[in-house]
Amino acid sequence: MKEQGNTHDKERGIRMFSSIESIRKMLEEKGIDTLYAYSRKSRDENGEGLEKHRNQLEAFANELGYPIIILEEQESSETLNRPMMNQLRDDIKKKKVRAVVTLRLDRLTRKITDLERLLAEWNFHDVILIEAHRQKIIDSKDMQSVKLEGIMNDLYQDSAKQVLFAGRLKAVELYGHHVNGQPPLGYDYNKDTKKLEPNGDAHIIKQIFNLYLEGYSTSTIAVKLNKQGLTTRNGSIFNSRSINTILRNDKYIGTQSFGKKQWHKDGDGNVMSKNRPEEHWVTYENAHEPIIEKDVFEAVQQQLYANRTSPTRVVRNTMFSVSGLVKCEKCGWNMAVISRKYKTKTAVMIRSCPKIDYTTGDKCRNKGLSVEIAEDYFTHELWNNVRPLVLRFKKQIAKGNKINIKSDRKIEIAELQKKKKELTKQIDTLIDMQLDMGKSERLMVKMNQLEAQLNVVNEQLQRLEDNETDDSLAWVERFLEDAEDLVGFPLNWEGMTNEDKNVFLKKYFKGINVLDGEIVGIEYSDEVQELMKQEIQEKQERK
């Protein structure tokens, strides 16, 4: 093959070294002796997709005559925060990697903004990026054509998704085909007819419906099935949620449906869903052979609704000051906070641990306690331990003293992403509640609060990921700036809403552990723990 050298592709506008000989010459001039490759698949079955890419990358390296180390992972392209990608970027910064091979640029990321950031970063570290599919070296300084190509790929994928969605919708609407992934327990998928057919597990479904109508709870049914050695379709044990899902699935009466939920991937690649309005659903009755009679199914739906709305005097879907901050010492389960209405008063309490061992039926039953006791414990810790600690370090900063706690970007980014995921999940839950119950002032206020918190988290993430954080302002110093609310504590504590109290406490605590109605341990937030370690270190140095 004739060497083409450094050329300019007029059609694409990308400055590149093309052909194997030109790439080899570039690698020799740079003194590079080993290639590193990155390979990614969003979804994969038995490693076949990754294996195919691996073979292609190895063949490319063999043709070049260079050894190759391949970093591969099955991750979404929604974010650059992936284990192997993080390792590759770290190794590049440490000068361990000088040449990166990828089968195609979309294996690095499908987001144009992320690709631009990645190429600029690698160009800064003098890394040679090789696209094996077209046998060329990408010049990251010329992003215009790369962006254009990425936009065209995105448009093509969006168009393909819309065509696929429309095709599935028509397949259900006109023929009652099964189009929603794996068939449910009790059915097999016939590829020829594209219909569901009952299989040998159909008796499990009948047993579940019959037991529920006999008055057994979903958790009791799960225990009974597990003791019989029965499993879900994927081989897992049954639990209350899986039983509830089966009882609500109208496929068991022969109905096919499509479009009941709207799906979304957030910036971290987390998949979320919410219910779509019923008028957008597409259903096809008698699409396949039913396992459950319609009158039995309707009776179960009525019983599910009655059990959900029975007068238990428990107020649900309410945020309390210590929600998500109480863990069972016995089993590590989150202990829920509930409000019970009585004739003369309303009592808020941390209920006994409800965790069930679905294989034996044993319940944890670790005793709870009143919210007042938990709240008093938190405020005592804030006043006696956290507040003095924060004020002490704030004074050091005010005097111009440097706090020598090293910033760990990875840990901080991971914590922010975890917080973002929690906030997004809470917002998604509120959206579902609005669809079910209609909009209310309380829900809208809560939604605005969560969205404001999410915006702050997104800004912090963006600053870190863009590498714009000032080294002189370590994360601990930003935390201390944000801890200004402790200076006036507890003057405004009683005037705060439960939602504000919960946000306030989660800034300084991960939670408390409860055993038989007593608090036996407390876990501070990572920032507070680091300050405590720093204080101990300074005391030892003074000695």
C-alpha positions as CSV (number, residue, x, y, z in Angstrom):
1,M,0.0,0.0,0.0
2,K,1.3,3.4,-1.0
3,E,2.1,5.7,1.8
4,Q,-0.1,8.8,1.7
5,G,1.5,10.8,4.5
6,N,-0.3,13.8,6.1
7,T,-3.3,14.5,3.9
8,H,-6.4,16.6,4.1
9,D,-9.7,14.8,3.2
10,K,-11.5,17.5,1.2
11,E,-14.8,15.7,1.5
12,R,-14.7,15.3,5.3
13,G,-12.3,18.2,6.2
14,I,-10.4,16.1,8.7
15,R,-6.6,16.4,8.8
16,M,-5.3,12.9,9.2
17,F,-2.6,10.3,8.6
18,S,-4.3,7.6,6.5
19,S,-3.1,4.0,5.7
20,I,-1.3,1.5,7.7
21,E,2.1,2.6,6.5
22,S,1.6,6.2,7.5
23,I,0.3,5.3,10.9
24,R,3.2,3.0,11.5
25,K,5.6,5.7,10.5
26,M,4.0,8.2,12.9
27,L,4.3,5.7,15.8
28,E,7.9,5.0,15.0
29,E,8.7,8.7,14.9
30,K,7.1,9.2,18.3
31,G,9.0,6.2,19.8
32,I,5.7,4.4,20.7
33,D,6.1,0.7,21.4
34,T,2.7,-0.3,22.7
35,L,-0.9,0.5,21.7
36,Y,-3.8,0.9,24.1
37,A,-7.3,0.4,22.8
38,Y,-10.7,1.3,24.3
39,S,-13.8,-0.7,23.4
40,R,-17.4,-0.2,24.7
41,K,-20.8,-1.8,24.1
42,S,-24.0,-0.5,25.7
43,R,-25.7,-3.9,25.6
44,D,-24.1,-7.2,25.0
45,E,-25.0,-10.9,25.0
46,N,-22.5,-13.4,26.2
47,G,-19.6,-11.0,25.3
48,E,-20.2,-11.5,21.5
49,G,-20.3,-7.8,20.7
50,L,-17.1,-7.1,22.7
51,E,-15.4,-10.2,21.3
52,K,-16.1,-9.1,17.7
53,H,-14.6,-5.7,18.4
54,R,-11.7,-7.2,20.2
55,N,-10.9,-9.4,17.2
56,Q,-11.0,-6.4,14.9
57,L,-8.7,-4.3,17.1
58,E,-6.2,-7.2,17.5
59,A,-6.2,-7.7,13.7
60,F,-5.5,-4.0,13.2
61,A,-2.7,-4.0,15.7
62,N,-1.2,-7.2,14.1
63,E,-1.2,-5.5,10.7
64,L,0.6,-2.5,12.2
65,G,3.0,-4.9,14.0
66,Y,2.4,-3.5,17.5
67,P,1.3,-5.2,20.7
68,I,-2.0,-3.9,22.0
69,I,-3.7,-3.7,25.4
70,I,-7.5,-3.5,25.2
71,L,-9.6,-1.9,27.9
72,E,-13.2,-2.9,27.3
73,E,-16.5,-2.5,29.2
74,Q,-20.2,-2.8,28.8
75,E,-21.4,0.7,29.7
76,S,-23.7,3.4,28.4
77,S,-22.3,6.3,26.4
78,E,-24.5,8.8,28.3
79,T,-21.5,9.8,30.5
80,L,-17.7,9.6,30.4
81,N,-17.7,8.4,34.0
82,R,-17.1,4.7,33.3
83,P,-14.6,2.5,35.1
84,M,-12.3,1.6,32.1
85,M,-12.6,5.1,30.5
86,N,-11.6,6.6,33.9
87,Q,-8.6,4.3,34.1
88,L,-7.6,5.2,30.5
89,R,-7.8,8.9,31.2
90,D,-5.8,8.6,34.4
91,D,-3.1,6.6,32.6
92,I,-2.9,9.2,29.9
93,K,-2.4,11.9,32.5
94,K,0.4,9.8,34.1
95,K,2.0,9.5,30.6
96,K,1.6,5.7,30.7
97,V,-0.5,5.8,27.5
98,R,0.7,7.6,24.4
99,A,-1.4,6.1,21.6
100,V,-5.1,5.1,21.8
101,V,-6.9,3.0,19.3
102,T,-10.7,2.8,19.0
103,L,-12.7,0.9,16.5
104,R,-14.9,4.0,15.8
105,L,-15.2,7.4,17.6
106,D,-18.7,6.5,18.8
107,R,-17.1,3.8,20.9
108,L,-15.6,6.6,23.0
109,T,-18.9,8.4,23.4
110,R,-21.9,9.3,21.3
111,K,-22.2,12.8,22.8
112,I,-20.6,15.4,20.7
113,T,-19.8,17.7,23.6
114,D,-18.1,14.8,25.5
115,L,-16.1,13.8,22.4
116,E,-14.9,17.4,22.0
117,R,-13.8,17.5,25.6
118,L,-12.1,14.1,25.4
119,L,-10.2,15.0,22.2
120,A,-9.0,18.3,23.6
121,E,-7.9,16.6,26.7
122,W,-5.9,14.0,24.9
123,N,-4.4,16.5,22.5
124,F,-3.1,18.4,25.5
125,H,-1.3,15.3,26.7
126,D,0.1,14.6,23.1
127,V,-1.8,11.4,22.7
128,I,-2.2,9.9,19.2
129,L,-5.8,8.8,18.6
130,I,-6.3,6.2,15.9
131,E,-9.6,5.1,14.4
132,A,-9.1,1.5,13.3
133,H,-12.3,1.3,11.3
134,R,-11.0,3.9,8.7
135,Q,-7.3,3.4,9.4
136,K,-6.6,7.0,10.3
137,I,-5.1,9.2,12.9
138,I,-7.5,11.9,14.2
139,D,-6.2,15.4,14.5
140,S,-8.2,16.7,17.5
141,K,-7.5,20.3,16.5
142,D,-10.0,20.0,13.7
143,M,-13.3,19.4,15.4
144,Q,-15.7,20.9,12.9
145,S,-15.9,17.7,10.7
146,V,-16.0,15.5,13.8
147,K,-19.0,17.4,15.1
148,L,-20.7,17.3,11.8
149,E,-20.3,13.6,11.5
150,G,-21.5,13.1,15.1
151,I,-24.6,15.2,14.4
152,M,-25.4,13.1,11.4
153,N,-25.0,9.9,13.4
154,D,-27.3,11.3,16.1
155,L,-29.9,12.3,13.6
156,Y,-29.7,8.9,12.0
157,Q,-30.1,7.1,15.4
158,D,-33.0,9.4,16.4
159,S,-34.7,8.7,13.1
160,A,-34.1,4.9,13.5
161,K,-35.6,5.0,17.0
162,Q,-38.7,6.8,15.8
163,V,-39.2,4.3,13.0
164,L,-38.7,1.4,15.5
165,F,-41.2,2.9,17.9
166,A,-43.8,3.4,15.2
167,G,-43.2,-0.1,13.9
168,R,-43.7,-1.6,17.4
169,L,-46.8,0.5,18.0
170,K,-48.4,-0.7,14.7
171,A,-47.4,-4.3,15.4
172,V,-49.4,-4.2,18.7
173,E,-52.3,-2.1,17.3
174,L,-52.9,-4.2,14.2
175,Y,-51.8,-7.7,15.2
176,G,-51.3,-7.9,18.9
177,H,-47.7,-8.9,18.6
178,H,-45.4,-9.1,21.6
179,V,-42.8,-6.3,21.2
180,N,-41.7,-5.5,24.7
181,G,-38.6,-7.6,25.3
182,Q,-38.5,-10.8,27.3
183,P,-41.9,-12.5,27.8
184,P,-43.2,-12.6,31.4
185,L,-43.1,-15.7,33.6
186,G,-45.5,-18.3,32.4
187,Y,-45.1,-17.5,28.7
188,D,-42.7,-18.3,25.8
189,Y,-42.3,-16.1,22.7
190,N,-43.1,-17.8,19.3
191,K,-40.8,-16.2,16.8
192,D,-43.0,-17.4,13.9
193,T,-46.3,-16.0,15.1
194,K,-44.7,-13.2,17.2
195,K,-47.2,-14.2,19.9
196,L,-46.9,-15.3,23.5
197,E,-47.7,-19.0,24.3
198,P,-48.3,-20.4,27.8
199,N,-45.5,-22.7,29.0
200,G,-44.8,-25.1,31.9
201,D,-44.6,-22.2,34.4
202,A,-48.2,-21.1,33.8
203,H,-49.3,-23.0,37.0
204,I,-47.2,-20.6,39.1
205,I,-49.2,-17.7,37.8
206,K,-52.5,-19.4,38.5
207,Q,-51.2,-20.2,42.0
208,I,-50.2,-16.6,42.7
209,F,-53.6,-15.2,41.6
210,N,-55.5,-17.8,43.6
211,L,-53.5,-17.3,46.8
212,Y,-54.0,-13.5,46.6
213,L,-57.8,-14.0,46.3
214,E,-57.7,-16.3,49.3
215,G,-56.3,-13.4,51.4
216,Y,-52.6,-14.0,51.4
217,S,-50.3,-10.9,51.2
218,T,-47.8,-10.5,48.4
219,S,-44.9,-11.1,50.8
220,T,-46.5,-14.3,52.1
221,I,-47.1,-15.6,48.6
222,A,-43.4,-14.9,47.7
223,V,-42.3,-16.9,50.7
224,K,-44.6,-19.8,49.8
225,L,-43.3,-20.0,46.3
226,N,-39.6,-19.8,47.4
227,K,-40.1,-22.6,49.8
228,Q,-41.4,-24.7,46.9
229,G,-38.2,-24.0,45.1
230,L,-39.8,-21.9,42.4
231,T,-38.1,-18.9,40.9
232,T,-38.8,-15.9,38.7
233,R,-38.1,-16.0,35.0
234,N,-34.5,-14.9,35.5
235,G,-33.9,-17.4,38.3
236,S,-34.2,-15.0,41.2
237,I,-36.3,-15.6,44.3
238,F,-39.7,-14.1,44.5
239,N,-40.3,-11.0,46.7
240,S,-43.3,-8.7,47.3
241,R,-42.5,-6.5,44.4
242,S,-42.2,-9.3,41.8
243,I,-45.6,-10.8,43.0
244,N,-47.2,-7.3,42.8
245,T,-45.9,-6.9,39.2
246,I,-47.4,-10.3,38.2
247,L,-50.8,-9.5,39.7
248,R,-51.0,-6.2,37.7
249,N,-49.8,-7.6,34.4
250,D,-52.7,-7.7,31.9
251,K,-50.8,-10.0,29.6
252,Y,-52.1,-12.8,31.7
253,I,-55.6,-12.3,30.4
254,G,-54.4,-12.2,26.7
255,T,-54.0,-8.5,26.3
256,Q,-51.0,-6.9,24.6
257,S,-50.3,-3.2,25.2
258,F,-47.7,-0.6,24.2
259,G,-46.8,2.9,25.3
260,K,-47.9,2.7,29.0
261,K,-44.6,4.2,30.2
262,Q,-42.3,6.9,29.0
263,W,-38.6,6.1,29.3
264,H,-35.7,8.5,29.8
265,K,-31.9,8.3,30.3
266,D,-30.4,11.0,32.5
267,G,-26.8,12.4,32.1
268,D,-25.4,9.5,34.1
269,G,-27.0,6.8,31.9
270,N,-29.6,5.9,34.6
271,V,-32.9,4.7,33.1
272,M,-36.1,6.2,34.5
273,S,-39.7,5.9,33.6
274,K,-43.1,7.5,34.3
275,N,-46.6,6.6,33.4
276,R,-48.0,8.0,30.2
277,P,-51.6,9.3,30.0
278,E,-54.0,6.4,29.3
279,E,-55.2,8.0,26.0
280,H,-51.7,7.4,24.6
281,W,-51.8,3.6,25.3
282,V,-52.3,1.1,22.5
283,T,-54.0,-2.2,23.6
284,Y,-55.0,-5.3,21.7
285,E,-57.3,-7.7,23.6
286,N,-57.3,-11.5,23.0
287,A,-53.9,-11.1,21.4
288,H,-52.7,-14.5,22.7
289,E,-53.9,-17.4,24.9
290,P,-54.7,-16.2,28.4
291,I,-53.5,-17.9,31.6
292,I,-56.0,-16.1,34.0
293,E,-59.7,-15.6,33.4
294,K,-60.8,-12.0,33.1
295,D,-63.2,-12.1,36.1
296,V,-60.4,-13.5,38.3
297,F,-58.0,-10.7,37.1
298,E,-60.6,-8.0,37.7
299,A,-61.3,-9.4,41.2
300,V,-57.5,-9.2,42.0
301,Q,-57.3,-5.6,40.7
302,Q,-60.2,-4.6,43.0
303,Q,-58.5,-6.3,45.9
304,L,-55.2,-4.6,45.2
305,Y,-56.9,-1.2,45.1
306,A,-58.8,-2.0,48.3
307,N,-55.6,-3.0,50.1
308,R,-53.8,0.1,48.9
309,T,-56.5,2.5,50.0
310,S,-57.7,0.7,53.2
311,P,-58.1,3.0,56.2
312,T,-54.8,2.1,57.9
313,R,-54.5,5.6,59.3
314,V,-51.0,5.8,57.9
315,V,-50.1,8.9,56.0
316,R,-48.0,8.0,52.9
317,N,-45.7,9.8,50.5
318,T,-44.6,12.4,53.1
319,M,-41.1,13.7,53.7
320,F,-40.0,13.8,57.3
321,S,-37.0,15.4,58.8
322,V,-35.1,12.1,59.3
323,S,-36.4,10.3,56.1
324,G,-33.7,8.1,54.6
325,L,-31.4,8.7,57.6
326,V,-32.3,5.7,59.8
327,K,-30.9,2.2,59.3
328,C,-31.6,-1.1,61.0
329,E,-28.5,-2.3,63.0
330,K,-29.6,-5.9,62.5
331,C,-29.9,-6.1,58.8
332,G,-28.9,-2.7,57.3
333,W,-32.4,-2.0,55.9
334,N,-33.7,1.5,55.7
335,M,-36.3,2.0,58.4
336,A,-39.3,4.0,57.2
337,V,-40.8,7.0,58.9
338,I,-44.6,7.1,59.0
339,S,-47.3,9.3,60.4
340,R,-50.4,7.7,62.1
341,K,-53.5,9.6,62.7
342,Y,-55.5,9.0,65.9
343,K,-58.6,10.6,67.3
344,T,-56.8,13.0,69.5
345,K,-53.4,13.3,67.9
346,T,-51.0,12.5,65.0
347,A,-47.9,10.5,65.9
348,V,-44.8,10.5,63.7
349,M,-42.6,7.5,64.3
350,I,-39.8,5.3,62.8
351,R,-41.6,2.0,62.3
352,S,-40.2,-1.4,63.1
353,C,-37.9,-2.8,60.4
354,P,-40.2,-4.5,57.9
355,K,-37.5,-6.5,56.1
356,I,-38.5,-10.1,55.3
357,D,-36.3,-13.1,54.5
358,Y,-38.3,-14.3,51.5
359,T,-36.6,-17.7,51.6
360,T,-37.8,-18.5,55.2
361,G,-40.5,-15.9,55.9
362,D,-38.6,-14.6,59.0
363,K,-39.1,-10.9,59.7
364,C,-36.4,-8.6,61.2
365,R,-38.9,-6.8,63.5
366,N,-36.1,-4.6,64.9
367,K,-38.0,-2.0,67.0
368,G,-38.3,1.6,65.9
369,L,-38.6,4.8,67.9
370,S,-40.2,8.2,67.8
371,V,-38.9,10.8,65.3
372,E,-38.5,13.3,68.2
373,I,-35.8,11.1,69.8
374,A,-34.0,10.7,66.5
375,E,-34.2,14.4,65.7
376,D,-33.0,15.3,69.2
377,Y,-30.0,13.0,68.7
378,F,-29.1,14.6,65.4
379,T,-29.4,18.1,66.8
380,H,-27.3,17.1,69.8
381,E,-24.5,15.8,67.5
382,L,-24.7,19.0,65.4
383,W,-24.4,21.3,68.4
384,N,-21.7,19.4,70.3
385,N,-19.6,17.8,67.6
386,V,-20.2,19.0,64.0
387,R,-20.8,22.8,64.7
388,P,-17.6,23.3,66.8
389,L,-15.6,21.4,64.2
390,V,-16.9,23.4,61.3
391,L,-16.4,26.8,63.1
392,R,-12.9,25.9,64.1
393,F,-11.8,25.2,60.5
394,K,-13.8,28.3,59.2
395,K,-11.7,30.4,61.6
396,Q,-8.5,28.8,60.1
397,I,-9.5,29.8,56.6
398,A,-10.5,33.3,57.8
399,K,-6.9,33.7,59.3
400,G,-5.5,32.7,55.9
401,N,-4.4,29.2,57.1
402,K,-4.4,26.5,54.4
403,I,-6.2,23.3,55.2
404,N,-4.1,20.5,53.8
405,I,-6.7,18.0,52.9
406,K,-6.1,16.7,49.4
407,S,-9.0,16.9,47.0
408,D,-10.1,13.6,45.5
409,R,-12.0,14.4,42.3
410,K,-13.1,10.9,41.7
411,I,-14.7,10.5,45.1
412,E,-16.3,13.9,44.9
413,I,-17.7,13.3,41.4
414,A,-19.0,9.9,42.5
415,E,-20.8,11.4,45.5
416,L,-22.3,14.2,43.4
417,Q,-23.5,11.6,40.9
418,K,-25.1,9.5,43.6
419,K,-26.8,12.6,45.0
420,K,-28.0,13.5,41.5
421,K,-29.4,10.1,41.0
422,E,-31.3,10.3,44.3
423,L,-32.7,13.7,43.5
424,T,-33.7,12.6,40.0
425,K,-35.5,9.6,41.5
426,Q,-37.4,11.8,43.9
427,I,-38.4,14.2,41.1
428,D,-39.6,11.2,39.0
429,T,-41.7,10.0,41.9
430,L,-43.3,13.4,42.3
431,I,-44.1,13.4,38.6
432,D,-45.8,10.0,39.0
433,M,-47.8,11.3,42.0
434,Q,-48.9,14.3,39.9
435,L,-50.2,12.0,37.2
436,D,-52.0,9.8,39.8
437,M,-53.3,12.6,42.1
438,G,-53.2,15.7,40.1
439,K,-51.1,18.8,40.8
440,S,-51.2,20.3,44.3
441,E,-49.4,23.3,45.9
442,R,-47.5,21.0,48.2
443,L,-46.2,18.8,45.4
444,M,-45.2,21.8,43.3
445,V,-43.3,23.4,46.2
446,K,-41.4,20.1,46.8
447,M,-40.7,19.8,43.1
448,N,-39.2,23.3,43.0
449,Q,-37.0,22.5,46.0
450,L,-35.7,19.3,44.5
451,E,-35.1,20.9,41.1
452,A,-33.1,23.8,42.8
453,Q,-31.0,21.2,44.6
454,L,-30.5,19.3,41.3
455,N,-29.3,22.5,39.5
456,V,-26.7,23.1,42.2
457,V,-25.4,19.5,41.9
458,N,-25.3,19.7,38.1
459,E,-23.3,22.9,38.3
460,Q,-20.8,21.3,40.7
461,L,-20.5,18.3,38.5
462,Q,-19.9,20.4,35.4
463,R,-17.2,22.4,37.1
464,L,-15.4,19.3,38.2
465,E,-15.7,17.4,34.9
466,D,-14.6,20.4,33.0
467,N,-11.5,20.6,35.2
468,E,-12.3,24.2,36.1
469,T,-12.0,23.8,39.8
470,D,-9.4,26.1,41.4
471,D,-6.7,24.0,43.1
472,S,-6.5,26.6,45.9
473,L,-10.2,25.9,46.7
474,A,-10.3,22.3,47.8
475,W,-13.6,20.5,48.2
476,V,-13.3,20.8,52.0
477,E,-13.2,24.6,51.7
478,R,-16.2,24.7,49.5
479,F,-18.0,22.5,52.0
480,L,-17.1,24.9,54.8
481,E,-18.4,27.8,52.7
482,D,-21.6,25.9,52.2
483,A,-21.8,25.2,56.0
484,E,-22.7,28.8,56.8
485,D,-26.1,27.5,58.0
486,L,-24.4,25.9,61.0
487,V,-23.3,29.3,62.3
488,G,-26.8,30.4,63.4
489,F,-27.9,26.9,64.3
490,P,-30.2,26.1,66.1
491,L,-31.9,29.5,66.1
492,N,-34.0,28.8,63.0
493,W,-34.3,25.0,63.4
494,E,-38.0,25.0,64.6
495,G,-39.0,27.3,61.8
496,M,-37.7,25.0,59.1
497,T,-40.0,22.7,57.1
498,N,-39.5,18.9,57.2
499,E,-38.1,19.0,53.7
500,D,-35.5,21.7,54.6
501,K,-34.5,19.8,57.8
502,N,-34.0,16.6,55.8
503,V,-31.7,18.4,53.3
504,F,-29.9,20.1,56.1
505,L,-29.2,16.9,58.1
506,K,-28.1,14.9,55.0
507,K,-25.4,17.5,54.4
508,Y,-23.7,16.5,57.7
509,F,-24.9,12.9,58.3
510,K,-25.3,9.6,56.4
511,G,-27.6,8.3,59.1
512,I,-28.0,6.6,62.5
513,N,-28.3,2.9,63.4
514,V,-31.1,1.7,65.5
515,L,-31.3,-1.5,67.6
516,D,-34.3,-2.5,69.6
517,G,-35.7,1.0,69.9
518,E,-32.3,2.7,70.7
519,I,-29.8,4.6,68.7
520,V,-26.5,2.7,68.8
521,G,-24.4,4.5,66.2
522,I,-24.1,7.4,63.9
523,E,-22.3,7.9,60.5
524,Y,-21.2,11.4,59.5
525,S,-21.0,12.6,55.9
526,D,-17.7,12.1,54.1
527,E,-16.8,15.8,54.5
528,V,-17.4,15.8,58.2
529,Q,-15.4,12.6,58.5
530,E,-12.5,14.1,56.7
531,L,-12.5,17.2,58.9
532,M,-12.5,14.9,62.0
533,K,-9.5,13.0,60.6
534,Q,-7.7,16.3,59.9
535,E,-8.4,17.5,63.5
536,I,-6.9,14.3,64.9
537,Q,-3.9,14.7,62.6
538,E,-3.3,18.3,63.7
539,K,-3.5,17.3,67.4
540,Q,-0.9,14.6,66.9
541,E,1.4,17.0,65.1
542,R,1.1,19.5,68.0
543,K,2.2,16.8,70.4
